[in-house]
Amino acid sequence: MRRRTALVWAAVAVAAIAGGGVAVTERGTPAAGGNTAENTGVPRGTATVTRGDLVSATSVDGTLGYSRERKLNAGASGTLTWIADSGSKVARDGKLYALDGHEVRLMYGAEPMYRELKRGDKGTDVRQLKRNLRELGHNPALADDEEFTAGTEEAVKRWQRKHGLKQTGRIGPGQIAFAPGPVRIQTANAAVADRVGPGQQVLTTTSSDRVVKLRVKVSEAALAEEGTKVRIELPDGTTAPGTVASVGATATTGDDPGDKTPRVAVTVTFDDPDNVKGIDKSPATVKLTGQTRKNVLSVPLGALLALPDGSFGVQIVEAKRTREVKVTLGMFAQGRVEISGKGLTAGMKVGVAST
């Protein structure tokens, strides 16, 4: 029996893209009924027709990292006299850096610290400041509003007294910086003794939450919708459950000039991040699972025959004889293909292409 391997794989690719459902007729002269043709050419290799669940999945290489990377810029001019170490974690009221010996501390808030705040000022930044002062215990009775009141001024003075600062009741970018929550210092973008000015990047920060960042082919993007559950293989060989947290809205090509495949950026979070170990920027693999076909017959891709009319069949091996059966293809997954056809049952032996 002659197998036309190149034609098989070309046709398999087309069928897979089209989603299967391709009707196949037998090669050569049809036998009675039009379903099979017999011969005595027993193949060297065989495989078994199996019944079970077939799951479409793909594994994508990514990079272990941290979420919410952002810049932290200097809010005032001065000489950098201290800066937090890379890899360190900074919580509310913790030190980020120091200019001319004056420490700049972290407070939580989405709006950046861009001005000096004083009594009479109003705005979202005032509300953020008051929330932090309450959380730090400097005036638990402060109202949750956007007005810098006398009570706010007194709370600022208490905060300044705690840190050995002149108690002015005013507070600005030379004393605090806002970030959405606790941060991890990813890199220092300046060094002690550097002269920096307002708006100049001093640190790159992230959250402390571990994530995997990867780029998925557009053709596979449907497997990585937000909320999709995945399995992540970590650098030490262990696996952990995760969830697709975000999918980019724009497809781009990578830096490799030899690969122009469009891809979208995907971020995966861990369901149990506290147990995740691994060096930042180390490789991790994400297994994306798509459609599941339950209780179907399938064979290895190498069992498919290319028939003269461009369709497919399989060669059933029975004792020392074989017969070709036309099949209809279903889903392709895990190196196998779903098949259906007259007389096909689990446990049958089929010929496979020799290697």
C-alpha positions in Angstrom: 0.0 0.0 0.0 1.5 3.4 -1.0 1.1 6.3 1.5 1.4 9.8 0.2 2.8 11.4 3.4 3.2 15.0 2.1 -0.4 15.1 0.9 -1.7 13.6 4.1 -0.1 16.3 6.2 -1.0 19.2 3.9 -4.6 18.0 3.9 -4.6 17.4 7.7 -3.5 21.0 8.2 -6.3 22.3 6.0 -8.8 20.1 7.8 -7.6 21.2 11.2 -8.0 24.9 10.3 -11.4 24.3 8.9 -12.4 22.6 12.2 -12.8 19.0 10.8 -16.0 17.5 9.5 -14.3 16.5 6.2 -16.0 13.5 4.6 -13.5 10.9 3.2 -13.9 8.3 0.6 -11.8 5.2 0.1 -8.7 5.1 -2.1 -8.9 3.2 -5.4 -11.9 1.1 -6.5 -14.7 1.1 -4.0 -15.8 -2.3 -2.5 -19.4 -3.2 -2.3 -21.3 -0.6 -0.3 -18.7 2.0 -1.1 -17.1 1.9 2.4 -14.1 -0.4 2.3 -11.5 -2.0 0.0 -9.5 -5.0 1.0 -5.9 -6.0 0.3 -3.2 -8.2 1.9 -0.5 -5.6 2.3 0.0 -5.7 6.1 1.7 -2.5 7.4 4.8 -2.6 9.6 3.4 -0.4 12.2 -0.1 -0.4 13.8 -2.0 1.6 16.4 -5.2 1.1 18.3 -8.5 2.9 17.7 -9.4 4.2 21.1 -12.5 5.7 22.7 -12.3 8.5 25.2 -12.2 12.2 25.7 -10.1 14.3 23.3 -9.0 17.7 24.6 -7.5 20.4 22.4 -4.7 22.1 24.1 -1.5 24.0 23.4 1.6 24.8 25.6 3.0 28.3 25.4 6.4 29.4 26.8 6.3 32.5 29.0 8.2 34.3 31.7 7.7 34.3 35.4 7.4 37.8 36.8 5.3 40.2 38.9 2.2 42.1 38.1 1.5 45.8 37.7 4.9 47.0 36.6 5.1 50.8 36.8 7.5 53.7 37.0 8.1 55.7 40.2 9.5 59.2 39.4 11.1 61.7 41.7 8.8 64.4 43.0 11.5 66.9 43.9 15.1 67.9 43.0 18.1 66.7 45.0 20.9 64.3 45.4 19.9 60.7 45.9 21.3 59.6 49.3 19.5 56.3 49.7 17.4 54.0 47.5 15.5 50.7 48.2 17.2 47.5 47.1 16.0 45.6 44.1 13.8 42.7 45.2 12.8 44.4 48.4 9.2 45.0 49.4 7.8 48.3 50.6 4.5 48.7 52.4 2.6 51.7 53.5 4.8 54.3 55.2 7.9 52.4 54.1 11.0 54.1 52.6 11.4 54.3 48.9 14.4 56.6 48.5 15.9 59.7 50.0 16.9 63.1 48.5 19.4 65.2 50.3 18.9 63.0 53.3 15.1 63.5 53.3 13.1 60.2 53.0 10.3 59.7 50.6 7.8 57.2 51.9 5.0 55.1 50.3 1.3 55.8 50.7 -1.5 54.0 48.9 -3.5 55.7 46.2 -4.1 55.5 42.4 -3.5 59.2 41.7 0.2 60.3 41.8 1.6 62.8 44.3 2.1 65.9 42.1 1.7 68.9 44.4 2.2 70.1 48.0 -1.0 69.6 50.0 -2.1 72.1 52.6 -5.2 73.3 54.5 -8.0 74.3 52.1 -6.9 72.1 49.2 -9.4 69.8 47.7 -9.1 66.8 45.4 -8.7 63.0 45.0 -5.1 63.2 46.3 -6.4 64.8 49.5 -8.8 61.9 50.0 -6.0 59.4 49.4 -3.8 61.2 52.0 -6.6 61.2 54.6 -7.2 57.5 54.1 -3.5 56.8 54.7 -3.4 59.0 57.8 -6.4 57.2 59.2 -4.8 53.8 58.5 -1.6 54.9 60.2 -3.5 55.9 63.3 -2.8 59.6 63.1 -6.4 60.6 63.3 -9.0 57.8 62.9 -11.8 60.3 62.9 -10.8 62.0 59.7 -13.7 62.2 57.2 -13.5 60.2 54.0 -13.8 63.3 51.8 -11.6 65.5 49.5 -11.1 68.5 51.8 -7.9 69.2 53.6 -9.2 70.4 57.0 -7.7 71.5 60.2 -8.0 67.9 61.4 -6.0 66.8 58.3 -3.3 69.3 59.1 -3.0 68.1 62.6 -2.8 64.5 61.4 0.0 65.5 59.0 1.9 67.1 61.8 1.7 63.9 63.9 3.0 61.9 60.9 5.9 64.4 60.5 6.7 64.3 64.2 6.9 60.5 64.1 9.5 60.7 61.3 11.5 63.5 62.9 10.4 66.1 60.3 9.6 69.7 60.8 5.9 69.9 61.7 4.6 72.2 59.0 1.2 70.5 58.4 2.0 70.6 54.7 3.0 67.5 52.8 4.3 67.1 49.2 6.2 65.0 46.7 9.4 65.5 48.6 7.9 63.4 51.5 5.5 60.9 50.1 4.7 59.0 46.8 1.5 57.3 46.0 1.1 53.7 44.5 -2.0 51.5 44.4 -0.7 49.2 47.1 2.4 47.6 48.5 5.2 47.5 46.0 8.2 45.3 45.2 11.3 47.1 43.9 12.1 45.6 40.5 15.0 47.8 39.6 16.6 51.0 40.7 16.9 53.4 37.7 19.3 55.7 39.5 22.1 55.3 42.0 23.2 56.9 45.2 25.0 60.2 44.5 23.0 60.8 41.3 21.4 64.2 40.9 17.7 63.8 40.1 14.8 66.2 39.3 11.0 66.1 39.3 9.7 63.6 36.8 12.9 61.6 36.5 12.5 57.9 37.0 14.0 56.6 40.1 12.5 53.2 40.6 10.6 50.5 38.6 8.1 48.8 40.9 5.7 45.9 40.7 3.2 44.4 43.0 4.2 41.4 45.0 1.8 39.1 43.1 3.5 36.5 40.8 2.3 36.2 37.2 3.4 34.6 34.0 3.6 36.8 30.9 3.4 35.2 27.5 2.6 36.0 23.9 -0.1 33.8 22.2 -0.6 33.3 18.5 -3.7 35.0 17.3 -4.9 31.7 15.9 -4.8 30.3 19.4 -6.1 33.4 21.2 -9.5 31.8 21.7 -7.9 29.3 24.2 -6.7 32.2 26.3 -9.9 34.3 27.0 -10.0 36.2 30.3 -11.1 33.9 33.2 -9.8 30.7 31.4 -8.3 28.2 33.8 -4.8 26.9 33.0 -1.9 24.8 34.3 1.5 26.4 34.7 4.8 24.5 34.7 7.3 26.3 36.9 11.1 26.3 36.5 11.5 23.6 39.2 9.3 21.2 37.2 6.3 21.6 39.5 2.9 22.7 38.2 0.3 25.1 39.6 -3.2 26.2 38.7 -3.7 29.6 37.3 -6.2 31.9 35.5 -5.9 34.1 32.4 -6.1 37.6 33.9 -5.8 39.8 30.8 -5.5 39.6 27.1 -4.0 42.3 24.9 -6.3 44.1 22.5 -3.7 44.5 19.7 -1.7 41.8 17.9 2.0 42.5 17.2 4.9 40.6 15.9 8.0 39.9 17.9 11.6 41.2 17.6 12.7 38.0 15.7 12.9 39.0 12.0 12.4 35.4 11.0 9.1 35.2 12.9 6.3 37.5 11.7 3.5 35.5 13.4 1.1 38.0 15.0 0.6 37.4 18.7 -1.2 39.0 21.6 0.1 39.6 25.1 -1.4 37.5 27.8 -1.0 37.7 31.6 -1.7 34.7 33.8 -2.1 34.9 37.6 -1.7 32.1 40.1 -4.6 30.7 42.0 -2.4 30.2 45.0 0.4 32.8 44.6 1.9 32.4 48.1 3.2 29.0 47.2 4.9 30.0 43.9 8.7 29.9 43.9 11.1 30.8 41.2 13.5 33.5 40.1 12.1 36.6 38.4 12.3 36.4 34.6 12.8 32.6 34.6 10.9 30.6 32.0 7.5 29.0 32.7 5.1 27.1 30.4 1.4 27.7 30.4 -0.9 24.9 29.1 -4.0 26.3 27.5 -7.0 23.9 27.2 -9.7 24.5 24.7 -12.5 22.3 23.4 -13.3 18.8 24.9 -14.9 16.1 22.8 -16.2 13.3 25.1 -16.3 9.6 24.4 -15.1 9.8 20.8 -13.1 7.4 18.6 -9.6 8.6 17.7 -6.4 7.5 16.0 -2.9 8.9 15.7 -2.5 11.4 12.9 0.0 9.0 11.2 -2.9 6.5 10.7 -4.6 8.7 8.1 -4.4 7.7 4.5 -4.5 10.3 1.7 -7.0 9.0 -0.9 -6.9 9.9 -4.6 -9.7 12.4 -4.4 -7.9 14.3 -1.5 -10.0 12.9 1.3 -9.1 10.5 4.1 -9.3 6.9 5.2 -7.7 4.5 7.7 -6.3 1.0 7.1 -7.9 -1.6 9.4 -5.6 -4.5 10.1 -7.2 -7.8 10.8 -5.0 -10.9 11.1 -3.0 -10.9 7.9 -5.3 -8.8 5.9 -6.2 -5.1 5.7 -9.1 -3.1 4.5 -9.4 0.6 3.9 -12.3 2.4 5.6 -13.4 6.0 4.7 -13.7 8.2 7.7 -15.1 11.6 8.7 -12.6 13.7 10.7 -13.5 15.6 13.8 -11.3 17.5 16.3 -7.5 17.4 16.1 -5.7 17.3 19.5 -2.9 15.7 21.4 -1.4 14.2 18.2 -4.6 12.4 17.5 -7.7 13.0 15.4 -11.3 12.2 16.0 -12.8 9.8 13.4 -16.1 8.2 12.6 -17.0 5.7 10.0 -19.1 2.6 9.2 -18.0 -0.4 11.3 -15.3 1.4 13.3 -15.0 0.3 16.9 -12.6 0.8 19.8 -9.8 -1.7 19.9 -9.4 -2.1 16.1 -5.9 -2.0 14.8 -5.0 0.6 12.1 -1.8 0.9 10.1 0.4 3.8 10.7 3.1 5.5 8.6 6.5 3.9 9.1 9.2 6.2 10.6 
